[in-house]
Amino acid sequence: MENYIKDQDKLKEYINVVERLDADKSYGLLEARVKKHKRIQLRRTVLRYAAIIAVVLAIPFAFYRISLQKQITTVSENNVIKPLSNKARIVLADGKQISLSATVDTNVLNKTGIKYDKDSETISYKTDVLSRSSAPKRVIVPRGAEINLKLSDGTKVYINSDSELEFPSRFTGRYRKVKMRGEAFFKVAKDKEHPFIVETSHVDIRVTGTEFNVKAYSEEDKIQTTLVEGGVDVYYGFDKLDKVSIKPSQQAEYSKRGEGVDVKDVDVNIYTAWLGQKFIFKDQTLEEIMTVLARWYDVEVFYQNNELRDIVFSAEVGRYDNINTILDCIEKTGDIDVSIKNKTVILREKFNK
Amino acid sequence: MHTTKKLEIEGFYKSFFQTLVAFCYKYSGDISKAENIAQDCFYKMLTGDYDALSEEKTKAFLYKMAHNMCISDLRHQKVVDNFSEYTRLNSDDFYEENVEEQERNALVYKTIKQLPPQSEKIILLTLKEYTNKEIAEKLDVSVNTIKTLKKNAFAKLRDSLVSYKDLILFYIFKKS
């Protein structure tokens, strides 16, 4: 009977597949994955509250820093605290630049239709109020600064130091396109009809509604796209036609030298810690750590001995700490002598170990 | 007070996961890929808004999700040269056939696993096309023992499967 033979083959195929599986092991993996997801959700809720608290605390602290800075110039000590003068700038359609310093003229801003909330450090705007010439087109964040931006579709962008974002004040057409360099975290507003595309120097990242981090500094070899929630496609290669899709807790790492993309499972907390109160470094070289700190504190780094660059650390440090606190920690690990002179951190090998 | 009983996940997973993998396997022919997609379906279900109450509804939900993910994966493979195959796999007919087939396989396999251990081994080896002589050697019993045990096992299977009112399965074991 023909049917009989076909059915038996189907059963054989089923058994063949089933016997290759280990249900207990895969359940264990699933359980771990789900637990991790729940931990991340919980942590993000906690981070949100932490951020609110930090803003409230920051205001009196800012006053303290101003007076301390005055003291420093007279004593000529080498204390380096995060410079207050470095603030983000908005570039308008007519080319005018507005610097969002503590003393920014809100009247000038209001006329353009752009709103800046100093407490949350967020730029937002209403498209109906904007005039052609005053439409915001670019946000430039220098070293030592950070800013938050809300785009016309509701997408929130958190921009790190030494970064830039170019965007249309109004999204028209099929795609919502922005261009960036540096590092930013995106919370894209859902709109399946209009995919959101982030263009960087070598890769384009395409999404519909999702949360992800992009690290694409021009002086670094790697471009890292880390996905927290949702889904993204990363386009790379010649004409950006090659594509790789990643899932939450995955990272697509593009190497400019290698021209390929590596997809790995990562702990997203490491790559999104900068949004909160901390830097999280896991098994990173001193050079990698100092690069991040240099950008954030706006300092230069000098290595007396090149071997120091490769020493590996894992650490969690507060972003709003004085840099000296962090450098002290590094020195205490034993092998390194750390000092600062004129905004340059000097790293030397210690002789008396 | 009315309390809705939620589906017990661990037990459900351990009994259904393998069938979902076999379902996904029909699209790609790749067991690892099928396993990953099946696990992703469970992951999405457990971390999303879905409230798993009934086993049947949850199976249907997962089959649908798996079908969509497998098709989506095939699309990404750029199988332009296999377009007719892609169309076949993407049809409602194929989806229904696949679900029916895997549910049937699962039922038969479950029944086989419920046989006494010796009989279970004999049936599985028979399906793998071992001869009676080979099976006798493997299990270290005489060929006659094998023949007898086989006859009884198939009879038992037929009984339990017929009692599930699935006549098609009756024919699978008719030869022996």
Boltz contact constraints between the chains, C-beta under 6 A:
constraints:
  - contact:
      token1: [A, 4]
      token2: [B, 171]
      max_distance: 6.0
  - contact:
      token1: [A, 4]
      token2: [B, 172]
      max_distance: 6.0
  - contact:
      token1: [A, 7]
      token2: [B, 172]
      max_distance: 6.0
  - contact:
      token1: [A, 8]
      token2: [B, 172]
      max_distance: 6.0
  - contact:
      token1: [A, 10]
      token2: [B, 101]
      max_distance: 6.0
  - contact:
      token1: [A, 11]
      token2: [B, 105]
      max_distance: 6.0
  - contact:
      token1: [A, 11]
      token2: [B, 108]
      max_distance: 6.0
  - contact:
      token1: [A, 12]
      token2: [B, 127]
      max_distance: 6.0
  - contact:
      token1: [A, 14]
      token2: [B, 22]
      max_distance: 6.0
  - contact:
      token1: [A, 14]
      token2: [B, 105]
      max_distance: 6.0
  - contact:
      token1: [A, 17]
      token2: [B, 22]
      max_distance: 6.0
  - contact:
      token1: [A, 17]
      token2: [B, 25]
      max_distance: 6.0
  - contact:
      token1: [A, 17]
      token2: [B, 31]
      max_distance: 6.0
  - contact:
      token1: [A, 18]
      token2: [B, 18]
      max_distance: 6.0
  - contact:
      token1: [A, 20]
      token2: [B, 31]
      max_distance: 6.0
  - contact:
      token1: [A, 21]
      token2: [B, 18]
      max_distance: 6.0
  - contact:
      token1: [A, 23]
      token2: [B, 14]
      max_distance: 6.0
  - contact:
      token1: [A, 23]
      token2: [B, 17]
      max_distance: 6.0
  - contact:
      token1: [A, 27]
      token2: [B, 13]
      max_distance: 6.0
  - contact:
      token1: [A, 30]
      token2: [B, 39]
      max_distance: 6.0
  - contact:
      token1: [A, 30]
      token2: [B, 42]
      max_distance: 6.0
  - contact:
      token1: [A, 33]
      token2: [B, 43]
      max_distance: 6.0
  - contact:
      token1: [A, 34]
      token2: [B, 46]
      max_distance: 6.0
  - contact:
      token1: [A, 34]
      token2: [B, 47]
      max_distance: 6.0
  - contact:
      token1: [A, 37]
      token2: [B, 47]
      max_distance: 6.0
